[in-house]
């Protein structure tokens, strides 16, 4: 029943993946792990959730433990977030939940890293945490699980806005709010030509249009100068990146030696993938295999490569080529942690310095939104699985929490709900709009 409720309440992974949480709740595991690492540089969202909504986070974890039969729960938080640790600790007595302190390195929030750090277990190559007795949920997801148990569906999303804005902030905004509204509530850009990166400098994307709605997986807007080197790198076309990689890669293997998945014992070798771009007789058919287990964390591109090349993008291309060719790689040996793993972790401070973003790493204030949005655009596809189908038509009056789209019970997905009070003004194949 709890799993069914989570589906009907629209709970999905809020950390970025959007996997329906009801599926995880049906697992039978030993550990429920909360991912509060928040390792994307400059983003301050999960720390606010943990500091301000600790009872809900702990409550959501207890619900997931009950659903999965887990005997232990661990909340994984960086040691530098002392206020969050203190807030959570006040609610742990008698719960079989403890705090797992993480170092301030990137990518501490990778699911494979979280499981290894909290339990010492290694997920099988291309496998899932449940295969080693674990379920991993983002802390905001656990907040939503708790809310769902109170009969409150997912209608809002925590979003961090940082960088070149007048008032760096974290908001809890109605799903479907336009990014332009969220930026305006933060005081707007302080430089007219500033660029906006959605969801993170490492794994996010540059956007040139703010007429985009907040979804259940939106986490951050990062505003940087339009002339910033990171922005220029993100603006490069794929064809240009490949040309530069072919011309300049000297096979130093730094990208591989610092790769977090490689250090955990998975057969990920970005430098070999780079070799397959066109200057090896081995051919990409073989060398693409070394990208199959890449998590696309971006460390190789943003930090490791001394030439400033694009190993992550090469791995992304290789994985796409493998899918198109129906090619699948299976690691034949179990993962074995590299003996130099601990010494090759990348501190987030060093990463921010290398990326040239220290000046934008400021505190964000958690604030209420100053007004309700006049219009929201609610996408039917905000989760892994099948897009939801509309339950309402133009002219229907809706209220917050009312189901407006759903997925058939035999398909992977969740119900989607209205986030504001208003009237449905538009319904398309991919979204509906509500006028407040």
C-alpha positions as CSV (number, residue, x, y, z in Angstrom):
1,X,0.0,0.0,0.0
2,X,2.8,2.4,0.8
3,X,4.4,1.9,-2.6
4,X,1.0,2.4,-4.3
5,X,0.5,5.6,-2.3
6,X,3.9,6.9,-3.3
7,X,3.1,6.4,-6.9
8,X,-0.3,8.1,-6.6
9,X,1.4,10.9,-4.6
10,X,3.8,11.5,-7.5
11,X,7.0,10.9,-5.5
12,X,10.2,10.5,-7.7
13,X,13.9,11.0,-7.1
14,X,14.3,14.7,-6.5
15,X,18.1,14.6,-6.8
16,X,17.9,14.7,-10.6
17,X,17.2,11.1,-11.9
18,X,13.4,11.2,-11.4
19,X,13.1,7.4,-10.8
20,X,9.7,6.5,-9.3
21,X,10.2,6.1,-5.5
22,X,7.4,3.5,-5.2
23,X,9.6,1.0,-7.1
24,X,12.4,1.4,-4.6
25,X,9.9,1.1,-1.7
26,X,9.0,-2.4,-2.9
27,X,12.6,-3.6,-2.5
28,X,13.7,-5.7,0.4
29,X,17.0,-4.5,1.7
30,X,19.2,-4.1,4.8
31,X,20.0,-0.4,4.5
32,X,18.2,2.8,3.5
33,X,20.7,5.5,2.7
34,X,19.9,9.2,2.4
35,X,22.1,11.1,-0.1
36,X,22.7,14.5,1.3
37,X,26.1,15.0,-0.3
38,X,25.1,17.8,-2.6
39,X,28.4,17.8,-4.4
40,X,27.6,20.0,-7.4
41,X,29.8,23.2,-6.9
42,X,27.9,26.3,-5.8
43,X,24.5,24.5,-5.2
44,X,22.9,24.9,-1.8
45,X,19.6,23.1,-1.8
46,X,19.8,19.8,0.1
47,X,21.6,21.5,3.0
48,X,18.6,23.8,3.4
49,X,16.2,20.8,3.3
50,X,18.2,19.0,6.0
51,X,18.6,22.1,8.2
52,X,15.0,23.3,8.0
53,X,13.0,20.1,7.5
54,X,15.0,17.5,9.5
55,X,11.9,15.9,11.1
56,X,10.4,15.3,7.6
57,X,13.7,13.9,6.2
58,X,14.1,11.5,9.2
59,X,10.4,10.6,9.0
60,X,10.6,9.9,5.3
61,X,13.6,7.6,6.0
62,X,11.7,5.7,8.7
63,X,8.8,5.2,6.2
64,X,11.2,3.9,3.6
65,X,12.8,1.6,6.1
66,X,9.4,0.2,7.1
67,X,8.5,-0.3,3.4
68,X,11.8,-2.1,2.5
69,X,12.3,-4.0,5.8
70,X,15.6,-2.3,6.3
71,X,17.1,-2.7,9.7
72,X,19.5,0.3,9.4
73,X,19.3,3.8,8.0
74,X,22.2,6.1,7.3
75,X,22.1,9.8,6.3
76,X,25.2,10.7,4.3
77,X,26.2,14.3,4.9
78,X,29.4,16.2,4.4
79,X,31.1,17.0,7.7
80,X,31.3,20.7,6.8
81,X,27.5,20.9,7.1
82,X,27.5,21.0,10.9
83,X,24.1,22.7,11.2
84,X,22.5,20.1,9.1
85,X,24.1,17.3,11.1
86,X,23.0,18.9,14.3
87,X,19.4,19.3,13.1
88,X,19.1,15.7,11.9
89,X,20.8,14.3,15.0
90,X,18.1,15.7,17.2
91,X,15.6,13.3,15.7
92,X,17.5,10.1,15.6
93,X,17.1,8.7,19.1
94,X,15.6,5.2,19.0
95,X,15.4,5.1,15.2
96,X,18.3,2.8,14.0
97,X,19.4,5.7,11.9
98,X,22.8,7.3,12.1
99,X,24.9,9.9,10.3
100,X,27.6,8.9,7.9
101,X,30.1,11.7,7.6
102,X,31.4,12.3,4.0
103,X,34.5,14.2,3.1
104,X,34.2,17.4,1.0
105,X,35.2,15.9,-2.3
106,X,33.6,15.4,-5.7
107,X,31.6,13.4,-6.6
108,X,30.6,12.3,-3.0
109,X,27.0,12.1,-4.1
110,X,27.5,9.4,-6.8
111,X,25.2,6.5,-5.8
112,X,28.1,4.0,-6.1
113,X,30.2,6.2,-3.9
114,X,27.4,6.6,-1.3
115,X,26.9,2.9,-1.0
116,X,30.6,2.2,-0.7
117,X,31.2,5.0,1.9
118,X,28.2,4.0,4.0
119,X,28.5,0.2,3.9
120,X,31.8,-0.8,2.3
121,X,29.9,-2.7,-0.4
122,X,30.5,-2.4,-4.2
123,X,27.5,-2.4,-6.5
124,X,28.0,-4.9,-9.3
125,X,29.0,-3.3,-12.6
126,X,26.0,-1.6,-14.2
127,X,24.0,-2.8,-11.2
128,X,21.7,-1.3,-8.7
129,X,22.1,-0.6,-4.9
130,X,19.4,-3.2,-4.1
131,X,21.8,-5.9,-5.4
132,X,24.0,-5.2,-2.3
133,X,21.1,-4.7,0.1
134,X,20.7,-0.9,-0.2
135,X,18.2,1.7,-1.3
136,X,19.4,5.2,-1.9
137,X,17.2,8.3,-1.8
138,X,18.0,12.0,-2.0
139,X,17.1,13.9,1.2
140,X,14.5,16.0,-0.7
141,X,12.9,12.7,-1.9
142,X,12.6,11.6,1.7
143,X,10.9,14.9,2.6
144,X,8.4,14.1,-0.2
145,X,7.9,10.6,1.1
146,X,7.0,12.0,4.5
147,X,4.6,14.5,3.0
148,X,3.0,11.7,0.9
149,X,2.3,9.8,4.1
150,X,0.4,12.8,5.4
151,X,-1.7,12.8,2.2
152,X,0.3,15.7,0.6
153,X,1.3,15.0,-3.0
154,X,4.4,16.4,-4.7
155,X,3.4,19.9,-5.9
156,X,6.6,21.9,-5.1
157,X,10.3,21.7,-5.7
158,X,13.3,23.1,-3.8
159,X,15.4,25.2,-6.2
160,X,18.7,27.0,-5.5
161,X,19.6,30.2,-7.4
162,X,23.3,31.3,-7.2
163,X,25.9,33.3,-8.9
164,X,25.4,36.7,-10.6
165,X,22.0,37.4,-9.1
166,X,21.1,40.2,-6.7
167,X,19.9,37.9,-3.9
168,X,21.2,34.3,-4.1
169,X,18.3,32.3,-2.7
170,X,16.8,28.9,-2.2
171,X,13.0,28.6,-2.8
172,X,10.3,26.0,-2.5
173,X,8.4,26.8,-5.7
174,X,5.3,25.3,-7.3
175,X,6.1,22.7,-10.0
176,X,5.6,24.3,-13.4
177,X,6.8,27.7,-12.4
178,X,8.8,29.3,-15.2
179,X,12.5,29.7,-14.6
180,X,12.1,33.4,-15.5
181,X,9.9,33.8,-12.5
182,X,12.4,32.0,-10.2
183,X,15.3,34.2,-11.5
184,X,13.2,37.4,-11.0
185,X,12.4,36.4,-7.4
186,X,16.2,36.2,-6.8
187,X,16.5,39.8,-7.9
188,X,17.5,39.0,-11.5
189,X,20.8,39.0,-13.2
190,X,23.4,41.5,-12.1
191,X,25.0,41.5,-15.5
192,X,22.8,41.7,-18.6
193,X,24.9,39.2,-20.6
194,X,25.1,36.6,-17.9
195,X,24.4,33.0,-18.8
196,X,22.3,30.5,-16.9
197,X,23.3,26.9,-16.3
198,X,20.5,24.6,-15.2
199,X,21.0,22.0,-12.4
200,X,24.8,22.1,-12.0
201,X,28.1,23.1,-13.5
202,X,29.3,19.5,-13.7
203,X,26.3,17.6,-14.9
204,X,23.9,20.3,-15.9
205,X,23.4,22.2,-19.2
206,X,23.6,25.7,-20.5
207,X,20.2,27.2,-21.4
208,X,19.4,30.2,-23.5
209,X,15.7,30.3,-22.9
210,X,14.1,30.9,-19.5
211,X,10.7,30.0,-20.7
212,X,11.2,26.6,-19.2
213,X,9.2,25.2,-16.3
214,X,10.5,23.8,-13.0
215,X,10.0,20.0,-12.9
216,X,10.4,17.4,-10.1
217,X,14.1,17.1,-11.0
218,X,15.0,20.8,-11.2
219,X,17.6,21.6,-8.6
220,X,19.5,24.8,-9.4
221,X,20.1,27.8,-11.6
222,X,23.7,29.0,-11.7
223,X,24.3,32.4,-13.3
224,X,27.8,33.1,-14.6
225,X,29.3,35.9,-16.8
226,X,28.6,35.2,-20.5
227,X,32.4,35.5,-21.0
228,X,33.3,32.9,-18.4
229,X,35.5,30.0,-19.6
230,X,33.0,27.4,-18.5
231,X,30.2,29.1,-20.5
232,X,32.4,29.2,-23.6
233,X,33.2,25.5,-23.2
234,X,29.6,24.6,-22.8
235,X,28.8,26.6,-26.0
236,X,31.1,24.5,-28.1
237,X,29.4,22.3,-30.7
238,X,30.0,18.6,-30.5
239,X,31.7,18.5,-33.8
240,X,34.2,21.1,-32.6
241,X,34.8,19.3,-29.4
242,X,35.6,16.1,-31.3
243,X,38.0,17.9,-33.6
244,X,39.9,19.4,-30.7
245,X,40.0,16.1,-28.8
246,X,41.5,14.3,-31.9
247,X,44.1,17.0,-32.4
248,X,45.3,17.6,-28.8
249,X,44.8,14.4,-26.7
250,X,48.3,13.1,-25.8
251,X,47.0,10.0,-24.0
252,X,48.4,11.1,-20.6
253,X,45.6,9.1,-18.9
254,X,45.0,11.7,-16.1
255,X,41.3,11.5,-16.9
256,X,41.3,7.8,-16.2
257,X,43.6,8.0,-13.1
258,X,41.3,10.4,-11.4
259,X,38.0,8.9,-12.6
260,X,35.8,8.1,-9.5
261,X,34.3,5.0,-11.1
262,X,37.7,3.7,-12.2
263,X,39.0,4.1,-8.7
264,X,36.1,2.1,-7.4
265,X,37.2,-0.8,-9.7
266,X,34.9,-0.3,-12.7
267,X,36.3,-0.6,-16.2
268,X,36.0,3.0,-17.1
269,X,38.9,4.5,-19.1
270,X,38.1,7.9,-20.7
271,X,41.6,8.1,-22.2
272,X,41.0,4.9,-24.2
273,X,37.6,6.3,-25.3
274,X,39.5,9.4,-26.5
275,X,41.8,7.1,-28.4
276,X,38.9,5.7,-30.3
277,X,37.8,9.1,-31.7
278,X,40.0,8.5,-34.7
279,X,43.6,7.9,-34.1
280,X,43.7,4.2,-33.2
281,X,43.7,1.2,-35.5
282,X,41.8,-0.7,-32.7
283,X,38.6,1.1,-33.7
284,X,35.9,2.7,-31.6
285,X,33.9,-0.6,-31.5
286,X,36.4,-1.9,-28.9
287,X,37.4,1.3,-27.2
288,X,33.8,2.6,-26.7
289,X,33.4,-0.2,-24.2
290,X,35.5,1.8,-21.7
291,X,32.7,4.4,-21.6
292,X,29.9,2.0,-20.8
293,X,30.1,2.3,-17.0
294,X,30.8,6.1,-17.0
295,X,28.4,8.1,-14.8
296,X,29.2,11.3,-16.7
297,X,30.2,13.2,-13.5
298,X,32.3,15.5,-15.6
299,X,35.4,15.4,-13.4
300,X,37.6,14.4,-16.3
301,X,36.5,17.3,-18.5
302,X,36.3,20.0,-15.8
303,X,39.3,19.0,-13.7
304,X,41.6,16.2,-14.7
305,X,42.5,16.9,-18.3
306,X,45.6,19.1,-18.5
307,X,44.8,20.1,-22.1
308,X,41.3,21.2,-21.3
309,X,39.7,18.6,-23.5
310,X,36.3,16.9,-23.3
311,X,36.7,13.3,-22.2
312,X,33.2,13.2,-20.6
313,X,31.6,14.3,-23.9
314,X,33.6,11.6,-25.7
315,X,32.2,9.0,-23.3
316,X,28.7,10.3,-23.8
317,X,29.1,10.0,-27.6
318,X,30.6,6.5,-27.2
319,X,27.6,5.4,-25.1
320,X,25.2,6.8,-27.6
321,X,27.0,5.1,-30.5
322,X,26.9,1.8,-28.5
323,X,23.1,2.1,-28.0
324,X,22.6,2.9,-31.7
325,X,24.6,-0.2,-32.7
326,X,22.9,-2.4,-30.1
327,X,26.3,-3.0,-28.5
328,X,26.5,-3.8,-24.8
329,X,29.5,-4.1,-22.6
330,X,29.6,-6.5,-19.6
331,X,32.5,-6.3,-17.1
332,X,33.6,-9.8,-16.5
333,X,35.5,-9.3,-13.3
334,X,34.1,-8.0,-9.9
335,X,35.1,-4.4,-9.0
336,X,38.2,-4.0,-6.8
337,X,38.9,-0.7,-5.2
338,X,42.1,1.0,-6.5
339,X,44.8,1.1,-3.8
340,X,45.3,4.9,-4.5
341,X,41.6,5.7,-4.3
342,X,41.8,7.8,-1.1
343,X,44.8,9.7,-2.3
344,X,43.2,10.6,-5.6
345,X,39.9,12.1,-4.3
346,X,39.4,15.7,-5.7
347,X,38.5,18.3,-3.0
348,X,35.6,20.5,-4.0
349,X,37.7,23.5,-3.1
350,X,40.3,22.5,-5.6
351,X,37.6,21.8,-8.2
352,X,36.0,25.3,-7.7
353,X,39.4,26.9,-8.0
354,X,40.2,25.0,-11.2
355,X,36.8,26.0,-12.6
356,X,37.2,29.6,-11.7
357,X,34.0,29.9,-9.7
358,X,35.2,30.7,-6.2
359,X,33.9,34.2,-6.4
360,X,30.3,32.9,-6.9
361,X,30.4,30.5,-4.0
362,X,28.2,32.5,-1.6
363,X,25.7,31.6,1.1
364,X,22.1,31.3,-0.2
365,X,19.2,32.5,1.9
366,X,16.2,30.2,2.2
367,X,13.1,32.4,1.4
368,X,9.4,32.1,0.8
369,X,8.4,33.0,-2.8
370,X,7.2,36.6,-2.8
371,X,4.1,35.7,-4.9
372,X,2.3,32.8,-6.5
373,X,3.1,32.4,-10.2
374,X,0.4,33.6,-12.5
375,X,0.9,30.6,-14.8
376,X,2.5,27.2,-14.5
377,X,3.4,24.7,-17.2
378,X,3.3,21.2,-16.0
379,X,5.2,18.6,-18.1
380,X,3.7,15.1,-18.5
381,X,7.3,13.6,-18.5
382,X,9.0,14.5,-15.3
383,X,10.2,11.1,-14.3
384,X,11.8,7.9,-15.7
385,X,9.1,5.8,-17.4
386,X,6.1,6.6,-19.5
387,X,4.8,10.2,-19.8
388,X,1.6,10.8,-17.9
389,X,-1.7,11.3,-19.8
390,X,-3.9,14.3,-19.0
391,X,-7.0,13.8,-16.8
392,X,-8.3,17.3,-17.3
393,X,-9.2,19.5,-20.3
394,X,-9.1,23.2,-21.1
395,X,-11.5,25.1,-18.8
396,X,-11.2,22.6,-15.9
397,X,-10.8,24.4,-12.6
398,X,-8.2,22.7,-10.4
399,X,-6.8,23.2,-7.0
400,X,-3.3,22.4,-5.5
401,X,-2.8,18.7,-5.1
402,X,-5.5,17.6,-7.6
403,X,-4.4,14.9,-10.0
404,X,-4.1,16.3,-13.5
405,X,-2.3,13.5,-15.3
406,X,-1.6,9.8,-14.6
407,X,0.2,6.8,-15.9
408,X,-1.6,3.4,-16.3
409,X,-1.0,1.1,-13.4
410,X,0.9,-1.5,-15.5
411,X,3.5,1.1,-16.7
412,X,6.4,2.8,-15.0
413,X,5.5,6.3,-13.9
414,X,3.7,8.4,-11.3
415,X,0.6,10.7,-11.0
416,X,1.2,14.4,-11.6
417,X,-0.7,17.0,-9.7
418,X,-1.8,20.7,-10.0
419,X,0.6,23.0,-8.1
420,X,-1.6,26.1,-8.0
421,X,-5.2,27.1,-7.9
422,X,-6.6,28.1,-11.3
423,X,-8.0,27.0,-14.6
424,X,-6.5,24.8,-17.2
425,X,-5.8,27.1,-20.1
426,X,-3.9,24.8,-22.5
427,X,-3.3,21.1,-23.0
428,X,-0.8,19.7,-25.5
429,X,0.9,16.4,-26.1
430,X,3.7,17.2,-23.7
431,X,2.3,19.6,-21.1
432,X,-0.7,21.4,-19.7
433,X,-0.8,25.0,-18.4
434,X,-2.8,26.4,-15.5
435,X,-3.6,30.1,-15.2
436,X,-3.8,31.2,-11.6
